[in-house]
Amino acid sequence: RRLGCRSRREGAIDRARRRPSPAMAAPTGATRSIESCHSASEEHDASERKTLLPTAAPSSLQSRVLGGAGVPKRQDERKDEARSVPCVVAACCALVLVGIIVAMHHQRGGGRRSGVSGHRSVDVDELLSTPWRAAPGVSVAELPLEAGDSAVRLAQVNPGPNFCNASAPLPVVRSPRSFVLTDEWRRRCEQMQEHPGGVATYPGRNWCWAWMKYEGCLWTKGHWSWWEAQERLSVEGRAPDPHDAPFEPILNAQLCERPVLGRSIVYSEGEVHRATLWLQDNVALYVLNLPSETERWARMSEKLGVLGLSAMRVFGIDMSKPGALDSVRLEGLMPSEYDPIAAQAAATGEGMGGIIGTMGVASAHTRALETASRMRGDKPLALILEDDAELVPDFALRLWRVLAEAPCDWAAMSLKSRCAFGECVTPHLTRVQPDGNEPADRCHHGVNYGFYAMLYKAESLDFVLSKLREAVWRDDRPHCLDVDVALASISDQVPYYAVPSLQTPGFLAEGRQGSSRYKINTAAS
């Protein structure tokens, strides 16, 4: 349209220069046509701005735009008989050209608002407001929900007696997966001279990936998508351009690596009450808390009470206290053959600093799992919370919904996982996978952080605990003391799923009280 207006305007100006000035006093047919063309162009611009500007509550159409579905059609269909044929023809040509450019841009991965390459058109509103039915690609329920039809919505996403979606295919179990790089980029990534601070060096390390984890996830606390992290680092020469060689820590990322998928849905008061009762009846809650941290426990109890929930307190373990080592061994939380001195020496050699606080956290999670297994009773699910996890007000509804998506083989589920590595299998879940870019003797370390809120099937507790013991208590592998890292490293043996932390607000926020583990480790160093 602008091209047509420009051509029409320039022609009229040339003609006007050859006319006497009085002719300009009254609008001629040419000037009326120019004014009409300008008016149409301005009207179109205003319509585009009105359509594309996001609002507080994005519509389905806006969600498609943000998701990379293309430019919406203009709705104004009024005709102006005064428009000239050249203007209309030029406008059509311009729109076709813009459409081709937009299509090529998205095919190349230009949907950068979402931070994911090559997005298909996915209606986020539809994903959030309908039951999930797994199928090849992106699919949603057969029964769309009408606005205001909240009375039946919770029933439509009922996870049932098995707390899963029976229609969801079971994901393929993958061995540790590493990135495919060209010979040139493999050499550049391995020979990179500038390294992130505090990151250990070993032969053949992929420093491009180390930078992505350091700056793109840890430094930003997981608020960037992997695509965005790689794209930013590629500008600095620290990673290849993701348009040409994407690393893809998360496969099928367009399905779940989206911040908007963490937003809340408005449910009726009756639905909230029903979901809360369901959680009370089916989920046993446990909170890990050091005996000395009474204020944290009081704060956690109060916040759970506001949600209509209560939890059993499981004491954490401060390994810096006299007699703590003998106590955890006597309780069976740490194997007698585990050598803390050898583990600390190995950790020092890998630049880890003190690990005595990490030993305490590993022992405490072992205690929590044993407690949940011993006291599970008739509740089929167990939720273990760390005392700095702050659950969102609609937590019960979110838990109900995510279980209605989950494949039925799940045994453990992290409700907030930072630096996720694996594959999106539903709109809110990844199937965790070991990171083959890091060696096994380093516990495939550096991804899938987060044991803030861990959900387990009660029937799987003993199996998970057994596998976790084998992975954690290796004095030659100090990185495996991080229980979240250890569980991710054996995710090819344990069906482990996680909610990406990129989805905001998601299930919970991290408290600002600070890490007790970090304080103890620092003091021991």
Buried (B, 14 or more C-beta within 10 A) or exposed (E): BBBBBBBBBEEBEEEBEEEEEEEEEEEBEBBEBBEBBBBBBEBBEEBEEEBEEEEEEBEEBBBBBBBBBBBBEEEEEEEEEBBBEBBBEBBEEBBEEEEEEBEEBBEEBBBBEBBBBBBBEBBBBBBBBBBBBBEEEBEBBEEEBEEEEBEEBBEEBEBEEEBBBEEBEEBEEBEBBEBEBEEEBBEBBBEBEEBBEEBBEEEEBBBBBBBBBBBBBBEBEBBBBBBBBBBBBBEEEBBBBBBEBBBBBBBBBBBBBBBBBBBEBEBEEEBBEBBBEBBBEBBBBBBBBBEEBEEBBEBBBEBBEEBBBEBEBBBBBBBBBEEBBEBBBEEEBBBEEBBBEEBBEBBBEBEBBBBBBBBBBBBBBBBBBBBBBEEBEEBBBBBBBBBBBBBBEBBBBBBBBBBBBBBBBBBBBBBBBBBBBBBBBBBBBBBBBBBBBBBEBBBBBBBBBBBBBBBBBBEBBEBBBEBBBBBBBBBEBBBBBBBBBBBBBBBBBBBBBBBBBBBBBBBBBBBEEEBBBEEBBEEBE
